[in-house]
Amino acid sequence: MVASNRTGGPRVAVVTGGSAGIGLATARHFARHGWSVAILARDARRLDEAAAMLAREGAAVLAIPADVADAEAIEAATDRIERELGPIRAWINNAMTTIVSPADRITPEEFRRVTETTYLGAVHGTLAALRRMKPRDRGVIVQVSSGLAIRAAPLQAPYCGAKFALSGFTDSLRAELIHEKSAVALSVVYLPAVNTPQFGWTRTRTGHGQRAPDPVFDPRLCAEAIYHAATRPSREIWVGRTSVLMAAAQALWPSYADRKAAEGWDAMVEKEPLPDRRGNLDAPVASGAIIDGAARERTKATRSEFWTSRERDALVFGLAGAALLGSALAVRALSKPLRLLPRP
């Protein structure tokens, strides 16, 4: 069955970085719910394999080889998607690259490449979607972000910087849409460590492989949260307890969060030495269309561990209301005249 929008046509979702890991899990989740799905990634062979997997779910699928760092390529892909599948209802910015290395050993070119993919790639996708959604006054754009956009970690300065930049861009754009009274929605999904193949594809310069620090979560949990953001938009969603704890620590005690992040250095690299690798920063790594990485034995099985900003706001308002009520009762009690007991 193909899910329809209120105009009667199929609902169309676009997922960048959709040929593996979280992107592929998300695309499959949309396909299983009857959406038409377009997936964008650099590796044409892996895209074809991913498209075949999605087609088995009964979905209309369009796979387009494109580098999100190329704004013109994304614009052309967006035109093709709307021409072949229909109006885009949800756009998921998921594509990313990173390098694991001390910051002073990362070249300017590497900083630029991570930024072009992880930050500007999301900007290009957002603007391409927005140019179609705003005239229709309908649609949702989901930024797939990270707990590292709230509390940065060592060894990933370019990636953390790109994700922080994405938060600023999204908040600015959200304010513009509110000013324009636009019905287009923006949502940011903050992810924890997730068991994806990316940990084996990352460029490294530490003498060790990259390790997903515990706790590690299932890509399908992320897909659930992203789908929730696309179908029931909320400002933000935090996936996994780690993201919530990082946000709380950074807000309440940032100097403590600095020290904890520094202690996490060793947790982010494998113990055994491994020659530095080029990874997928400049070009895709040869691999099939796979969702899971190598940390299956450490992966949490939960499929429901995520929280929305609506739940946070309800909690804050509830606590604030309780505090105000308590204050009012205290003032009332203190305002009553003191009754002295008569002497015996």
N, C-alpha and C positions, 0 to 999 in steps of 0.2 A: 504494500500500500504506500502511495506517495502522499506525504503530509502536504497540506495546502495552506496558503496564507489567506487573509480575509478577502483578497481579490480573486481567489479561486485557482491561482497558479501554484506550482510546486514551491516549497520553501527551499532556498538555496543557501548553503553554507560554504565559505571558502576557508581553507586551513593552510597557512604557510608552514613550511617545514613539515609537510604532511606525509612524507614517505617513510617515516620511522618514528620510534619512541612515542612521546606524548602526542605529537601531531597525528601520527597514524592511529593511535588509540582514540583520539578525539574524532577524527574523520569517520572511523568505524562506528563510534557511538552515534553520531549524527545519522549515518547510513542506516543503522538498525532502527532508528526512530522515523524512518521514511523520508529523510531529507535528501535532496540532490546535493552532491558534494563535489567541489573542485579542490584539488590538492596541488600546491606549488612547491617545488624543490629544485635543486640544481641537477641531480642525477637522474637522467631520463630513464635509464634501465631500472633503477629502483622504483621510480614513479610508476612505470608500467606494471611492476609486480604488485605495488600497493593498490593500484587501480583495479587489478584483477581480484584482489582480496575484497575490496569494497563492493565490487560488482556482484560478488557472491552473496552479499546481503540484500540484493534486489534493488540497489540504489542506482540512479543515474549518476555517472561519474565522469569527470573531466580532469585529466592529469596534464599539467602544463609545466615543462621545464623552464624555470626562471630563477634568477638570482635576485632576492629581495633588495639587495644593495643597488640594483639598477632600476631607477624610478620609471624610465621609459618602458622597460620590459614589464613591470608590474601594471602600468597603465594599459598596455596592449593586452595583457592577460585578462585584466578586468573587463575590457570591452568584449573579449572572446567569451568569457564566462556568461555575461549577460545576454550575449547573442545566442549562445548554444544551450544554456540551462535556464535562463530567466533572471529576473531581478534578484540581486543579492540581498538576503535577509540578515545573515550573520557573517561577519568577517572576523577570523581568529588569527591574530598576529602571534605566531609561535616560533618562527625561525630564529635561530641563534647560533653563534659560534663563540668560542672562548679560548684562552691560553692560560695554562696553570704555570705560574712563574713568579718569582719576586719582581716587583714593578721595575726595579732599575736594570733588569736584564731583558726587558721587553722593548723591542724596537719601535720607533714611531710608526712604521708601516703596519706592525702588528696591532698597535693601539687603534690605528685608523681602520683596519679591517674588521676588528671586533665591533667597533662603533658603527661602521657602515652596515653591518648585518644586524646586530642585536638592537641598536637604537634606530638608525635611519631606515632600516628595513621595515620596522614597525610604523615609522612615520609615513613612508611611501605607501604601505598597505592601508593605513588609516585614511590618508587623504584620497586615495583612489576610491575607497569604499564611500567616503563622505560625499564625494562629488556626485555619486549616484543616489545615495540615501537621502541627502538633504532635500532635493526637489520633491521626493516622494513623501518626506516627513515620516520615515519609517526605517527601522533597522537597528542592529546592535553591533558594536565593535568591541571585541574582547582582547585586552592586552594580557598575554600570558607572561607574567613577571615572576619574581622570585623573592624569597625571604631576604636574599642578598640585596634587594632594592630598599630594604628597611634597615637592615643591620649588615653592613659590608663585612667581608671576610678577607683574610690574607690570601695571597697568591692568585687573586682574580681581580686585580684593580681595573682592567679595561672592561670586564663584564659588569662588575658592580657599578662602575661609572655610567655605563650604557643603560643599565636598568634604573638607576636613579634619574637619569635624563628622561627616560620614558615616563616616569611618574610625573615629572614637572610638565612635560608636553601634554600629557593626558589631562592633568588638572587644569591647565590653561585652556585647552580645547573644551573641556566640560563647562567651564565658566562662560565661554563664548556661546555654546549651545543653549545654556540656560538663559542668557541674555536674549538670544534670538527666539526663545520659546520653541525650540526644536524638539521633536519627539524622538530623535535619534539618541540612543542610549550608549554610554561608555561604561565598561566594567573592567576592573583590574583583578586578576587572579594571582595571588602570591603562592608560589609552590615551595615545598621543602626539598630535601634530597629525594630523588626519584630513580628507580631502577630502570634506566634507559641505556641504549648502546652508546650514547654520547660520551660516557666516562671512558670508553675505550677508543674514542675518536678524537679526543681533545689534543691539541698541541701542548706539549709539556717541555719544561726546562728546569726540572728539579732533580733529575736523576732517578725519578720514580714515576710510576703511573698515577693517574688521578683515581682517587677512591671516593665513593659516595659515603659521607659520614652518617653514622646512625643517629636517629632512626631513618630507615629507607622506606619509601612508600611506592605503591603500585601505580604505574602510568594510568591505569583504568580509573583509579580514584580521581586523578587530575582531569580525565575526560569527563567524569560525572560532574565535577565542579564547573568546568568550562561550559558544558551543556546547560547546566543550571543558570550560569551567567547569561547565556545567549537566549534562553527561553523565559527566564524570570529575572530580568536585569536588576542588579544591585550595584552600588558604587564599588564595593570591594568584596573579595572572597579570600579567606585564608585557608589553605589546605594543609592538614597535618598539624599536630600540636607544636611542632618546631617553629612554624611560621608565626603562630600566636605568641609563643614565648619570646621569640626574637623581637616582635613588635612591642611587647610589654616591657622587656628589658631596655630597649632603646629609648622608649618614652619615659620610663620611670628612673632609670639609673644608667645613663649612657657610659659613664666611666667604667662601671662594672661590665657592661656589654663589650667595651673595648678589650678588657682583660680576658674575658671568656673567648672572644674571637681569636685573640692571640694564642690562647691555649689550644685552639682548634686546628692549628697549623698541621700537626702530625696526623690528625684524623682525616685530612683532605688528600693525603698521599699514601700510596701502598708502601708496605714495609720493605718489600724486596726491591733492590735496585733494578732500574729499567732504563735502557738508553733513551735519551730524549727523542721524541718523535714529532714529525711535521703535522700529523693530524689532519683535520678537515678544514683548517682555517682558510686556505686559499682554494681548495678544490675538494670535492666529495671523496670520502674513503670508500673503496670498493666493498660493498656489503649488500645483503638482501634487505627486503622490506620487513624489518623486525621491530617489535614493540619493546621487548624486555631486554635488559642488560645482563651482566654477569653476577649480579648480587641477589639472585632469587632466594637463596637460603636466609638472607637477612631482611627480606622485604615484608612489610606489614600487609596483612591480608585485607584490612579494612577497606570498605567501599563508601563509607559515609562520613569520614572524619574531615569535614570542612564546615566553616562558619561564615556567614555573610555579615556585611556591615549593618543590615537591618536588625539582625540578632544582637549585634554589639550595641546599636543605638537603643534598642528596647531595654537591654540590661542597664545601660547608662541612665536612661530616663527613669527606670524603675528604682535604681539606687538613689538617684537625685530626689525622686519623689519621697522615698522612705526617709532620706535625710531631712528634707523640708518638713515632713510630717513630724518627725522626731523633734526638730527645733521648735515647731509651733506648739507641741505639747509641753516642751520644757518651759517655753516662755509663758504659756498659760499657767503652768503650775507655779512658777515664780511670782506671777502677778497676783496670785491670790493672797489675801491678808493672812498673816501667821496667827493661828489660833493658840492661845496660851491656855494650858490646863489650869483649872482653879486649884489653889492650894488646899491640901487636905485639912 
